[in-house]
């Protein structure tokens, strides 16, 4: 069975760069900081998980297992407009 082609022309390293920018963002960084605090290992672990998820979605890597929507619905600090900000960071970084 042939693996599906990537949906966009990006690399896993570029995806990881986007994910890392969330930590620096004044709105998103604050939301995640309130949940993860300043524990660098937790940040790196979460960034790694997000990178694998995005590689799965964009590059058809099929490595991510889980349900991010279910996990994040239980976090009251996360709002729908945060996702739009995240996509904006993604677009800006890749452009």
PyMOL commands that place a pseudoatom at each C-alpha (Angstrom):
pseudoatom trace, name=CA, resn=UNK, resi=1, chain=A, elem=C, hetatm=0, pos=[0.000, 0.000, 0.000]
pseudoatom trace, name=CA, resn=UNK, resi=2, chain=A, elem=C, hetatm=0, pos=[1.381, 3.389, -1.024]
pseudoatom trace, name=CA, resn=UNK, resi=3, chain=A, elem=C, hetatm=0, pos=[1.731, 6.121, 1.599]
pseudoatom trace, name=CA, resn=UNK, resi=4, chain=A, elem=C, hetatm=0, pos=[-0.295, 9.244, 0.896]
pseudoatom trace, name=CA, resn=UNK, resi=5, chain=A, elem=C, hetatm=0, pos=[1.612, 12.271, -0.328]
pseudoatom trace, name=CA, resn=UNK, resi=6, chain=A, elem=C, hetatm=0, pos=[2.136, 15.183, 2.102]
pseudoatom trace, name=CA, resn=UNK, resi=7, chain=A, elem=C, hetatm=0, pos=[-0.666, 17.744, 2.049]
pseudoatom trace, name=CA, resn=UNK, resi=8, chain=A, elem=C, hetatm=0, pos=[1.746, 20.691, 2.116]
pseudoatom trace, name=CA, resn=UNK, resi=9, chain=A, elem=C, hetatm=0, pos=[5.380, 21.179, 1.245]
pseudoatom trace, name=CA, resn=UNK, resi=10, chain=A, elem=C, hetatm=0, pos=[6.880, 21.497, 4.736]
pseudoatom trace, name=CA, resn=UNK, resi=11, chain=A, elem=C, hetatm=0, pos=[9.376, 19.509, 6.751]
pseudoatom trace, name=CA, resn=UNK, resi=12, chain=A, elem=C, hetatm=0, pos=[9.051, 18.154, 10.286]
pseudoatom trace, name=CA, resn=UNK, resi=13, chain=A, elem=C, hetatm=0, pos=[11.715, 20.693, 11.352]
pseudoatom trace, name=CA, resn=UNK, resi=14, chain=A, elem=C, hetatm=0, pos=[9.607, 23.553, 9.985]
pseudoatom trace, name=CA, resn=UNK, resi=15, chain=A, elem=C, hetatm=0, pos=[6.584, 22.225, 11.836]
pseudoatom trace, name=CA, resn=UNK, resi=16, chain=A, elem=C, hetatm=0, pos=[8.651, 22.048, 15.040]
pseudoatom trace, name=CA, resn=UNK, resi=17, chain=A, elem=C, hetatm=0, pos=[9.661, 25.718, 14.525]
pseudoatom trace, name=CA, resn=UNK, resi=18, chain=A, elem=C, hetatm=0, pos=[6.005, 26.709, 14.369]
pseudoatom trace, name=CA, resn=UNK, resi=19, chain=A, elem=C, hetatm=0, pos=[5.186, 24.761, 17.501]
pseudoatom trace, name=CA, resn=UNK, resi=20, chain=A, elem=C, hetatm=0, pos=[8.102, 26.368, 19.378]
pseudoatom trace, name=CA, resn=UNK, resi=21, chain=A, elem=C, hetatm=0, pos=[6.820, 29.865, 18.514]
pseudoatom trace, name=CA, resn=UNK, resi=22, chain=A, elem=C, hetatm=0, pos=[3.676, 29.260, 20.551]
pseudoatom trace, name=CA, resn=UNK, resi=23, chain=A, elem=C, hetatm=0, pos=[5.759, 29.454, 23.736]
pseudoatom trace, name=CA, resn=UNK, resi=24, chain=A, elem=C, hetatm=0, pos=[6.857, 32.999, 22.759]
pseudoatom trace, name=CA, resn=UNK, resi=25, chain=A, elem=C, hetatm=0, pos=[3.417, 34.262, 21.720]
pseudoatom trace, name=CA, resn=UNK, resi=26, chain=A, elem=C, hetatm=0, pos=[1.961, 36.777, 24.244]
pseudoatom trace, name=CA, resn=UNK, resi=27, chain=A, elem=C, hetatm=0, pos=[-1.530, 35.230, 24.227]
pseudoatom trace, name=CA, resn=UNK, resi=28, chain=A, elem=C, hetatm=0, pos=[-0.938, 31.531, 23.528]
pseudoatom trace, name=CA, resn=UNK, resi=29, chain=A, elem=C, hetatm=0, pos=[2.258, 31.369, 25.556]
pseudoatom trace, name=CA, resn=UNK, resi=30, chain=A, elem=C, hetatm=0, pos=[0.402, 32.757, 28.565]
pseudoatom trace, name=CA, resn=UNK, resi=31, chain=A, elem=C, hetatm=0, pos=[-2.393, 30.183, 28.200]
pseudoatom trace, name=CA, resn=UNK, resi=32, chain=A, elem=C, hetatm=0, pos=[0.045, 27.291, 28.035]
pseudoatom trace, name=CA, resn=UNK, resi=33, chain=A, elem=C, hetatm=0, pos=[2.278, 28.763, 30.744]
pseudoatom trace, name=CA, resn=UNK, resi=34, chain=A, elem=C, hetatm=0, pos=[-0.725, 28.795, 33.097]
pseudoatom trace, name=CA, resn=UNK, resi=35, chain=A, elem=C, hetatm=0, pos=[-1.193, 25.069, 32.465]
pseudoatom trace, name=CA, resn=UNK, resi=36, chain=A, elem=C, hetatm=0, pos=[2.356, 23.769, 31.999]
pseudoatom trace, name=CA, resn=UNK, resi=37, chain=A, elem=C, hetatm=0, pos=[4.051, 26.440, 34.157]
pseudoatom trace, name=CA, resn=UNK, resi=38, chain=A, elem=C, hetatm=0, pos=[7.745, 26.934, 33.609]
pseudoatom trace, name=CA, resn=UNK, resi=39, chain=A, elem=C, hetatm=0, pos=[8.659, 23.242, 33.582]
pseudoatom trace, name=CA, resn=UNK, resi=40, chain=A, elem=C, hetatm=0, pos=[10.922, 23.039, 30.537]
pseudoatom trace, name=CA, resn=UNK, resi=41, chain=A, elem=C, hetatm=0, pos=[10.593, 19.248, 30.260]
pseudoatom trace, name=CA, resn=UNK, resi=42, chain=A, elem=C, hetatm=0, pos=[6.786, 19.490, 30.150]
pseudoatom trace, name=CA, resn=UNK, resi=43, chain=A, elem=C, hetatm=0, pos=[7.059, 22.191, 27.472]
pseudoatom trace, name=CA, resn=UNK, resi=44, chain=A, elem=C, hetatm=0, pos=[9.426, 20.082, 25.356]
pseudoatom trace, name=CA, resn=UNK, resi=45, chain=A, elem=C, hetatm=0, pos=[7.267, 16.967, 25.773]
pseudoatom trace, name=CA, resn=UNK, resi=46, chain=A, elem=C, hetatm=0, pos=[4.140, 18.859, 24.747]
pseudoatom trace, name=CA, resn=UNK, resi=47, chain=A, elem=C, hetatm=0, pos=[5.872, 20.551, 21.812]
pseudoatom trace, name=CA, resn=UNK, resi=48, chain=A, elem=C, hetatm=0, pos=[7.105, 17.149, 20.643]
pseudoatom trace, name=CA, resn=UNK, resi=49, chain=A, elem=C, hetatm=0, pos=[3.597, 15.705, 20.844]
pseudoatom trace, name=CA, resn=UNK, resi=50, chain=A, elem=C, hetatm=0, pos=[2.135, 18.655, 18.912]
pseudoatom trace, name=CA, resn=UNK, resi=51, chain=A, elem=C, hetatm=0, pos=[4.839, 18.333, 16.269]
pseudoatom trace, name=CA, resn=UNK, resi=52, chain=A, elem=C, hetatm=0, pos=[4.065, 14.634, 15.789]
pseudoatom trace, name=CA, resn=UNK, resi=53, chain=A, elem=C, hetatm=0, pos=[0.339, 15.449, 15.565]
pseudoatom trace, name=CA, resn=UNK, resi=54, chain=A, elem=C, hetatm=0, pos=[0.937, 18.142, 12.923]
pseudoatom trace, name=CA, resn=UNK, resi=55, chain=A, elem=C, hetatm=0, pos=[3.309, 15.883, 10.964]
pseudoatom trace, name=CA, resn=UNK, resi=56, chain=A, elem=C, hetatm=0, pos=[0.562, 13.292, 10.993]
pseudoatom trace, name=CA, resn=UNK, resi=57, chain=A, elem=C, hetatm=0, pos=[-2.009, 15.794, 9.711]
pseudoatom trace, name=CA, resn=UNK, resi=58, chain=A, elem=C, hetatm=0, pos=[0.164, 17.575, 7.156]
pseudoatom trace, name=CA, resn=UNK, resi=59, chain=A, elem=C, hetatm=0, pos=[2.706, 14.986, 6.065]
pseudoatom trace, name=CA, resn=UNK, resi=60, chain=A, elem=C, hetatm=0, pos=[0.612, 11.823, 6.484]
pseudoatom trace, name=CA, resn=UNK, resi=61, chain=A, elem=C, hetatm=0, pos=[3.250, 10.310, 8.757]
pseudoatom trace, name=CA, resn=UNK, resi=62, chain=A, elem=C, hetatm=0, pos=[0.746, 8.210, 10.754]
pseudoatom trace, name=CA, resn=UNK, resi=63, chain=A, elem=C, hetatm=0, pos=[2.733, 8.410, 14.012]
pseudoatom trace, name=CA, resn=UNK, resi=64, chain=A, elem=C, hetatm=0, pos=[0.268, 10.278, 16.235]
pseudoatom trace, name=CA, resn=UNK, resi=65, chain=A, elem=C, hetatm=0, pos=[-2.165, 8.333, 18.381]
pseudoatom trace, name=CA, resn=UNK, resi=66, chain=A, elem=C, hetatm=0, pos=[-4.718, 10.217, 20.449]
pseudoatom trace, name=CA, resn=UNK, resi=67, chain=A, elem=C, hetatm=0, pos=[-7.602, 12.645, 20.404]
pseudoatom trace, name=CA, resn=UNK, resi=68, chain=A, elem=C, hetatm=0, pos=[-6.373, 16.227, 20.900]
pseudoatom trace, name=CA, resn=UNK, resi=69, chain=A, elem=C, hetatm=0, pos=[-9.859, 17.712, 20.679]
pseudoatom trace, name=CA, resn=UNK, resi=70, chain=A, elem=C, hetatm=0, pos=[-11.077, 15.549, 23.554]
pseudoatom trace, name=CA, resn=UNK, resi=71, chain=A, elem=C, hetatm=0, pos=[-8.050, 16.393, 25.688]
pseudoatom trace, name=CA, resn=UNK, resi=72, chain=A, elem=C, hetatm=0, pos=[-8.258, 20.127, 25.079]
pseudoatom trace, name=CA, resn=UNK, resi=73, chain=A, elem=C, hetatm=0, pos=[-12.020, 20.472, 25.630]
pseudoatom trace, name=CA, resn=UNK, resi=74, chain=A, elem=C, hetatm=0, pos=[-11.377, 19.982, 29.347]
pseudoatom trace, name=CA, resn=UNK, resi=75, chain=A, elem=C, hetatm=0, pos=[-9.090, 23.028, 29.530]
pseudoatom trace, name=CA, resn=UNK, resi=76, chain=A, elem=C, hetatm=0, pos=[-11.288, 26.027, 30.291]
pseudoatom trace, name=CA, resn=UNK, resi=77, chain=A, elem=C, hetatm=0, pos=[-8.507, 28.533, 29.508]
pseudoatom trace, name=CA, resn=UNK, resi=78, chain=A, elem=C, hetatm=0, pos=[-8.466, 27.441, 25.851]
pseudoatom trace, name=CA, resn=UNK, resi=79, chain=A, elem=C, hetatm=0, pos=[-10.978, 29.259, 23.680]
pseudoatom trace, name=CA, resn=UNK, resi=80, chain=A, elem=C, hetatm=0, pos=[-11.893, 28.835, 19.988]
pseudoatom trace, name=CA, resn=UNK, resi=81, chain=A, elem=C, hetatm=0, pos=[-10.112, 32.069, 19.015]
pseudoatom trace, name=CA, resn=UNK, resi=82, chain=A, elem=C, hetatm=0, pos=[-6.829, 30.581, 20.286]
pseudoatom trace, name=CA, resn=UNK, resi=83, chain=A, elem=C, hetatm=0, pos=[-6.903, 28.074, 17.436]
pseudoatom trace, name=CA, resn=UNK, resi=84, chain=A, elem=C, hetatm=0, pos=[-7.156, 30.917, 14.906]
pseudoatom trace, name=CA, resn=UNK, resi=85, chain=A, elem=C, hetatm=0, pos=[-4.105, 32.558, 16.512]
pseudoatom trace, name=CA, resn=UNK, resi=86, chain=A, elem=C, hetatm=0, pos=[-2.209, 29.256, 16.290]
pseudoatom trace, name=CA, resn=UNK, resi=87, chain=A, elem=C, hetatm=0, pos=[-3.046, 28.923, 12.593]
pseudoatom trace, name=CA, resn=UNK, resi=88, chain=A, elem=C, hetatm=0, pos=[-1.889, 32.496, 12.035]
pseudoatom trace, name=CA, resn=UNK, resi=89, chain=A, elem=C, hetatm=0, pos=[1.474, 31.698, 13.646]
pseudoatom trace, name=CA, resn=UNK, resi=90, chain=A, elem=C, hetatm=0, pos=[1.688, 28.602, 11.465]
pseudoatom trace, name=CA, resn=UNK, resi=91, chain=A, elem=C, hetatm=0, pos=[0.996, 30.562, 8.259]
pseudoatom trace, name=CA, resn=UNK, resi=92, chain=A, elem=C, hetatm=0, pos=[3.361, 33.395, 9.190]
pseudoatom trace, name=CA, resn=UNK, resi=93, chain=A, elem=C, hetatm=0, pos=[6.227, 31.059, 10.083]
pseudoatom trace, name=CA, resn=UNK, resi=94, chain=A, elem=C, hetatm=0, pos=[5.932, 28.910, 6.980]
pseudoatom trace, name=CA, resn=UNK, resi=95, chain=A, elem=C, hetatm=0, pos=[5.602, 31.941, 4.695]
for i in range(1, 95): cmd.bond("trace and resi %d" % i, "trace and resi %d" % (i + 1))
show_as sticks, trace
zoom trace
